[in-house]
């Protein structure tokens, strides 16, 4: 599970304006990084331009999923992740980032702002923190703990059943031994009884 890009954009009447972006391109080779970053910036702007106000969407592009949220005030955010990353956590991140951004940056600066003029430093921190959805999102963390408990419980039940099967084998063997012991006892008693007569 990996997040590659987190962008905040303003949806203008004709095009989307990139306000701030953070990237984690460490999984790409050094020579590919600039091209990948340009592609992600272009894709993020295109998705915001084509998303209606007040809506969320997820768009699959090759092996990536682009999650977008455009608010009613035309402020939008896009996170680009791999297909394994939980969708709910992505939208939680987008909500959080947009809310925080709108509190820190005045809406007058949105239409004309750019990454150099917008003073918002938390995007890199959020991108880094949300790389592990279990740690970043409480609900995902609880779900992961439940899954682990279920696995442990399943393993315990399997070992209990295996032990139960072994106990059943021992019981059946002891019953078999019991019958043999009884037969041996009877034979020994008969042998001993004939020795007493003499």
C-alpha positions in Angstrom: 0.0 0.0 0.0 1.4 3.3 -1.0 0.5 7.0 -1.6 2.4 8.7 -4.4 0.9 12.2 -4.6 -1.3 14.5 -2.6 -2.4 17.8 -4.3 -4.6 20.7 -3.5 -6.1 22.6 -6.4 -8.7 25.3 -7.0 -11.3 24.5 -9.7 -11.6 27.7 -11.8 -14.2 28.3 -14.5 -11.9 26.9 -17.3 -9.0 25.1 -15.6 -7.8 23.8 -12.3 -5.1 25.8 -10.5 -2.5 23.8 -8.5 -2.0 25.4 -5.1 0.2 22.9 -3.3 1.4 19.4 -3.9 3.5 16.7 -2.1 5.0 13.6 -3.8 6.6 10.4 -2.7 8.4 9.1 -5.8 11.0 7.0 -4.0 9.7 3.8 -5.6 10.6 5.2 -9.1 14.1 5.4 -10.6 15.8 8.7 -10.3 15.6 9.4 -14.0 11.8 8.7 -14.1 10.8 10.9 -11.2 10.4 14.2 -13.0 8.3 12.7 -15.7 6.2 10.8 -13.2 5.7 14.0 -11.1 4.6 15.9 -14.2 2.1 13.1 -15.1 0.7 13.1 -11.6 0.3 16.9 -11.6 -1.4 16.8 -15.0 -3.7 14.0 -14.0 -4.7 15.7 -10.8 -5.6 18.9 -12.5 -7.6 17.0 -15.2 -9.5 15.0 -12.7 -10.4 18.2 -10.6 -11.5 20.0 -13.8 -13.9 17.1 -14.7 -15.3 16.5 -11.2 -18.5 18.4 -10.3 -18.6 20.6 -7.2 -19.5 18.9 -3.9 -18.6 15.4 -5.2 -16.0 12.6 -4.7 -14.8 10.2 -7.2 -12.2 7.5 -7.7 -10.6 7.1 -11.1 -8.4 4.1 -12.1 -5.4 5.0 -14.3 -3.2 2.0 -15.1 -2.1 0.5 -11.8 -3.0 3.6 -9.8 -6.2 4.9 -8.2 -6.8 8.7 -8.2 -9.2 9.8 -5.5 -10.7 13.3 -5.8 -12.9 15.5 -3.7 -14.1 18.9 -4.9 -15.9 20.9 -2.3 -18.8 23.4 -3.0 -16.3 26.3 -2.7 -14.3 24.9 -5.6 -11.4 23.8 -3.5 -10.3 20.3 -4.5 -7.8 17.7 -3.5 -6.4 14.6 -5.2 -4.5 11.7 -3.8 -2.9 9.1 -6.1 -2.4 5.7 -4.5 -1.9 2.1 -5.6 -4.9 -0.1 -5.9 -4.4 -1.8 -2.6 -4.7 1.4 -0.5 -8.1 1.6 1.3 -10.5 4.1 -0.4 -12.1 5.2 2.8 -8.8 6.3 4.3 -8.0 8.3 1.1 -11.2 10.3 1.4 -10.6 10.8 5.2 -7.2 12.2 4.3 -8.7 14.5 1.6 -11.4 15.8 4.0 -8.8 16.5 6.6 -6.3 18.3 4.3 -9.0 20.5 2.7 -10.4 21.5 6.0 -7.0 22.3 7.4 -6.0 24.2 4.2 -9.1 26.3 4.1 -8.5 27.4 7.8 -4.9 28.3 7.1 -5.0 29.8 3.6 -7.4 32.7 2.8 -9.9 31.9 0.1 -8.9 35.2 -1.7 -5.6 33.5 -2.6 -7.1 30.4 -4.1 -7.8 31.5 -7.7 -4.4 33.1 -8.2 -2.2 31.1 -5.9 0.6 28.7 -6.9 2.9 26.3 -4.9 5.5 29.0 -4.4 3.1 31.7 -3.0 0.8 29.5 -0.9 2.1 29.1 2.7 0.9 25.6 3.7 3.6 23.2 5.0 1.6 20.2 6.3 1.1 18.4 3.0 4.4 16.5 3.1 3.6 15.6 6.8 0.2 14.2 5.9 1.6 12.3 2.9 4.2 10.7 5.1 1.9 9.9 8.0 -0.8 8.3 5.8 1.7 6.0 4.1 0.7 3.4 6.7 -3.2 3.5 6.8 -3.3 1.4 9.9 -1.4 4.0 11.9 -3.0 7.1 10.4 -6.6 6.0 10.6 -8.1 4.7 13.8 -10.8 2.7 12.2 -8.3 0.9 9.9 -6.1 0.2 12.9 -9.0 -1.4 14.8 -10.0 -3.4 11.7 -6.4 -4.7 11.4 -6.3 -5.7 15.1 -9.6 -7.5 14.6 -8.2 -9.3 11.6 -5.1 -10.3 13.6 -7.3 -11.5 16.5 -9.4 -13.6 14.1 -6.2 -15.2 12.6 -5.0 -16.0 16.1 -8.4 -17.4 17.1 -8.5 -19.4 13.9 -5.0 -20.8 14.6 -6.0 -21.7 18.1 -9.2 -23.5 16.9 -7.1 -25.4 14.4 -4.6 -26.5 17.0 -7.4 -27.4 19.4 -9.1 -29.5 16.7 -5.7 -31.2 16.0 -5.3 -31.9 19.7 -8.8 -33.1 19.9 -8.2 -35.5 17.0 -5.1 -36.8 18.7 -7.0 -37.3 22.0 -9.7 -39.2 20.0 -7.0 -41.4 18.6 -5.6 -42.0 22.2 -9.0 -42.8 23.5 -9.7 -45.3 20.8 -6.3 -46.8 21.3 -7.0 -47.0 25.1 -10.3 -48.7 24.4 -8.5 -51.1 22.2 -5.9 -51.6 24.8 -8.6 -52.0 27.4 -10.1 -54.9 25.5 -6.7 -56.5 25.0 -6.0 -56.0 28.7 -9.2 -57.6 29.7 -8.5 -60.5 27.4 -5.0 -60.8 28.8 -6.4 -60.6 32.4 -9.0 -63.3 31.7 -6.3 -65.6 30.1 -3.9 -65.0 33.0 -6.7 -65.7 35.5 -7.5 -69.0 33.7 -3.9 -70.0 33.7 -3.4 -69.1 37.3 -6.6 -70.9 38.4 -5.4 -74.2 36.9 -2.1 -73.8 38.7 -3.9 -73.4 42.1 -5.7 -76.8 41.7 -2.5 -78.7 41.6 
